Each structure stands twice: as C-alpha cells, then as structure tokens.
Amino acid sequence: MPHLVLEHSAELADSHDLHAAARALFDAAHEGDLFTNKAAIKVRTTPCHNVLMGTNPQTFAHLTIYLLSGRTDAARADLATRMLAVLDQHFPDVGALSVDPRDINTQTYAKRVI
C-alpha cells in the first residue's frame, strides 16, 4: 500500500513524460514517513479520452491515493501537498491539478501477491 492512480487528459501522453511523473510520484511517496516499504507502493496512470471542464486549457491530472485507514488528517494533508508539488513540477501547463488521499477499509480490503 499505497496505490497512486493518476488520471489525466489523454493528450498529456503526447506532450508530457508520464513515466517520469509516475517515477517522481513513486519516489516522493517513498521519501515521506508514511510508506517505508518500497515494494508496497504502486503507481499507475489512466488516460481519460472524453474530458469537459471549465479551465483553459481543458486539461487535467488528478491523483487519487488509496491508503490503508488509520492515517491522521494532518498526515494525509501533508501527503496531498507533497504530491501536488510533484504534479506541478511535471505538469506546469496543465489546466487543473488535484490530489485526493482516500482511506481503504482494512476490514474489507483483500489482496494477493506472488
């Protein structure tokens, strides 16, 4: 844990290095105090092809961070601020950037690892 899911305007794949952004998010997650087990961090990007929004340019990158429950609001806010700074470095010309840390219910979460 955590899962970092970066949804973005599909055209960003043509104009930005999404792999570099994913790597930077991975590194930033590991550098903080919340995630010391590097093997547990997962980052993926998802292009969104049909986007309508009020910003100009009409582009976005939104990071959802799925965390096991139990983190304080302050820790999640600090994480969101740090991750937004990474997004801003990699997507300075994108219309909207956002980060949403969300808790995963540890009582119902299931996983399998080889």
Summary of the structure (lengths in Angstrom):
residues: 114
radius of gyration: 14.4
end to end distance: 15.1
largest distance: 44.5
contacts: 319
relative contact order: 0.25
helix: 34%
strand: 28%
